[in-house]
Amino acid sequence: MDPENSNPAEIVRPYFIPAAVDFKALPAEARAALTEIVGPAYKTLVTHADSTLERLAGVTLVFLLTLEVLDQFQLGREFEEAVVGEFANPDKRAKQIGRHLRLIASKQTQLDFLFKLRNAKAKYGRYFP
């Protein structure tokens, strides 16, 4: 899907993204991330999940993924400032990178949980609603 020309109605909007967010007004990179990363993850992990527990784990994972993408945009701005010589506050950048790494670790923990849940469901399916 081409995010430049995509119809905002086609973009899957996770419930935690406020309705006031105008997808057409977003930068092309943000639309691409929502269209090609967040939307498909939400469809797969939440909308098409087999159980409530999988949907709950999936929505947490997608929320963390969305935060990760937003952090990447912020860190990209920091990179741009450094390249053009407007060096940002190094303490602020270090805090942002630390936050980003903690977010990735949280996402990995949630992903591990989802895989364990799916493996348990495959093995002990009769115990899962």
Order of alpha helices (4+ residues) and beta strands (2+ residues): alpha-alpha-alpha-alpha
